[in-house]
């Protein structure tokens, strides 16, 4: 089994939660950026 096929199989099985995971990653990125810029605002 190739690595690409393995990743494709995982993505197919987790298709229901893929959008939720992407939203979670975006939220974490926003919190990181805000947290890093917060000391400059205070």
MDAnalysis code that builds the backbone (N, CA, C; Angstrom):
import MDAnalysis as mda
import numpy as np

u = mda.Universe.empty(126, n_residues=42, atom_resindex=np.repeat(np.arange(42), 3), trajectory=True)
u.add_TopologyAttr("name", ["N", "CA", "C"] * 42)
u.add_TopologyAttr("resid", np.arange(1, 43))
u.add_TopologyAttr("resname", ["UNK", "UNK", "UNK", "UNK", "UNK", "UNK", "UNK", "UNK", "UNK", "UNK", "UNK", "UNK", "UNK", "UNK", "UNK", "UNK", "UNK", "UNK", "UNK", "UNK", "UNK", "UNK", "UNK", "UNK", "UNK", "UNK", "UNK", "UNK", "UNK", "UNK", "UNK", "UNK", "UNK", "UNK", "UNK", "UNK", "UNK", "UNK", "UNK", "UNK", "UNK", "UNK"])
u.atoms.positions = np.array([
    [0.842, -1.177, 0.000],
    [0.000, 0.000, 0.000],
    [0.891, 1.246, 0.000],
    [0.664, 2.104, -0.937],
    [1.470, 3.310, -1.022],
    [0.997, 4.346, -0.012],
    [1.849, 5.287, 0.258],
    [1.521, 6.338, 1.222],
    [0.339, 7.167, 0.737],
    [0.318, 7.498, -0.530],
    [-0.776, 8.313, -1.079],
    [-2.113, 7.589, -0.957],
    [-2.113, 6.300, -1.231],
    [-3.358, 5.525, -1.109],
    [-3.804, 5.449, 0.348],
    [-2.846, 5.307, 1.243],
    [-3.157, 5.250, 2.671],
    [-3.793, 6.571, 3.133],
    [-3.247, 7.687, 2.715],
    [-3.799, 9.004, 3.065],
    [-5.193, 9.165, 2.464],
    [-5.384, 8.710, 1.240],
    [-6.698, 8.789, 0.593],
    [-7.726, 7.954, 1.349],
    [-7.345, 6.768, 1.803],
    [-8.257, 5.918, 2.571],
    [-8.641, 6.586, 3.888],
    [-7.693, 7.197, 4.558],
    [-7.976, 7.891, 5.817],
    [-8.929, 9.053, 5.575],
    [-8.687, 9.830, 4.528],
    [-9.552, 10.970, 4.211],
    [-10.963, 10.504, 3.865],
    [-11.091, 9.374, 3.206],
    [-12.410, 8.849, 2.854],
    [-13.170, 8.417, 4.101],
    [-12.489, 7.773, 5.038],
    [-13.144, 7.323, 6.273],
    [-13.531, 8.494, 7.165],
    [-12.737, 9.561, 7.150],
    [-12.967, 10.701, 8.042],
    [-13.678, 11.853, 7.333],
    [-14.358, 11.557, 6.252],
    [-14.985, 12.612, 5.451],
    [-16.035, 13.387, 6.240],
    [-16.714, 12.725, 7.160],
    [-17.785, 13.376, 7.928],
    [-17.232, 14.456, 8.852],
    [-16.042, 14.270, 9.372],
    [-15.482, 15.218, 10.339],
    [-14.417, 16.119, 9.723],
    [-14.192, 15.989, 8.426],
    [-13.133, 16.767, 7.777],
    [-13.409, 18.268, 7.858],
    [-14.636, 18.687, 7.651],
    [-14.994, 20.107, 7.719],
    [-14.833, 20.632, 9.141],
    [-15.264, 19.845, 10.118],
    [-15.117, 20.256, 11.516],
    [-13.643, 20.406, 11.881],
    [-12.809, 19.496, 11.399],
    [-11.374, 19.586, 11.672],
    [-10.776, 20.842, 11.038],
    [-11.209, 21.171, 9.822],
    [-10.697, 22.364, 9.144],
    [-11.114, 23.631, 9.891],
    [-12.338, 23.663, 10.387],
    [-12.804, 24.817, 11.164],
    [-12.002, 24.931, 12.453],
    [-11.719, 23.811, 13.089],
    [-10.914, 23.809, 14.305],
    [-9.514, 24.325, 14.070],
    [-8.896, 23.915, 12.979],
    [-7.547, 24.388, 12.643],
    [-7.566, 25.889, 12.382],
    [-8.587, 26.371, 11.685],
    [-8.699, 27.806, 11.417],
    [-8.878, 28.589, 12.717],
    [-9.680, 28.064, 13.632],
    [-9.893, 28.738, 14.917],
    [-8.602, 28.798, 15.723],
    [-7.839, 27.707, 15.722],
    [-6.555, 27.700, 16.429],
    [-5.577, 28.704, 15.821],
    [-5.575, 28.814, 14.491],
    [-4.690, 29.767, 13.824],
    [-5.063, 31.197, 14.195],
    [-6.363, 31.494, 14.235],
    [-6.818, 32.834, 14.613],
    [-6.418, 33.150, 16.048],
    [-6.615, 32.182, 16.953],
    [-6.243, 32.404, 18.357],
    [-4.739, 32.620, 18.504],
    [-3.945, 31.913, 17.722],
    [-2.494, 32.089, 17.773],
    [-2.094, 33.490, 17.320],
    [-2.655, 33.935, 16.200],
    [-2.323, 35.259, 15.679],
    [-2.765, 36.344, 16.658],
    [-3.975, 36.228, 17.197],
    [-4.467, 37.213, 18.161],
    [-3.598, 37.201, 19.412],
    [-3.254, 36.016, 19.889],
    [-2.414, 35.909, 21.077],
    [-1.038, 36.519, 20.889],
    [-0.488, 36.387, 19.704],
    [0.830, 36.956, 19.444],
    [0.781, 38.479, 19.299],
    [-0.348, 39.011, 18.827],
    [-0.466, 40.448, 18.650],
    [-1.037, 41.171, 19.873],
    [-1.567, 40.426, 20.815],
    [-2.194, 41.010, 21.988],
    [-1.252, 41.887, 22.829],
    [-0.017, 41.468, 23.074],
    [0.876, 42.334, 23.871],
    [1.133, 43.702, 23.218],
    [1.087, 43.775, 21.899],
    [1.310, 45.044, 21.212],
    [0.120, 45.992, 21.384],
    [-1.045, 45.452, 21.661],
    [-2.243, 46.271, 21.786],
    [-2.427, 46.825, 23.203],
    [-1.789, 46.165, 24.152],
    [-1.970, 46.583, 25.551],
    [-0.924, 47.597, 25.930],
])
